[in-house]
Amino acid sequence: METAQTKPRVLIGKPGLDGHDRGAKYVAHILRDAGFEVIYTGIRRTPEQIVESALQEDVRAIGLSLLSGAHIELFGRVLELLRARDASDVLVFGGGTIPPDDVARLKEMGVAAVFTPGAPASDIVEKLRVLLAAETRSR
């Protein structure tokens, strides 16, 4: 259980075969600097590996980074696996080179926020704080 003294735990994952992780490491770094506890899974993970790691680490949120174009399928699979494991309270957010039409679709699927290249670090941190605070109040 998270207390005022603990840091919110976030897992950053790179699903699929995308081998470029600069953005994921950047987000992990800014969240860590902002007071989050961050677990980074590394590149080329399956949705199953990401969800399993998230559950083992008892995270409040999963951040997915993808540049390969398979974001609908892979983000969707993570959401599906969380529901199947009765863990749909784990917030999912994402980022990468995602077309605007797909951003709307991802949000309809249940992705809480999508950050595209150039998103200011302060926007990412603030949005995640707001989302986690709202999720905490709804429990």
Secondary structure by P-SEA (a helix, b strand, c coil): cccccccbbbbbbbcccccccaaaaaaaaaaaaaccccccccccccaaaaaaaaaaacccbbbbbbcccaaaaaaaaaaaaaaaaccccccccccccccaaaaaaaaaacccccccccccaaaaaaaaaaaaaaaaaac
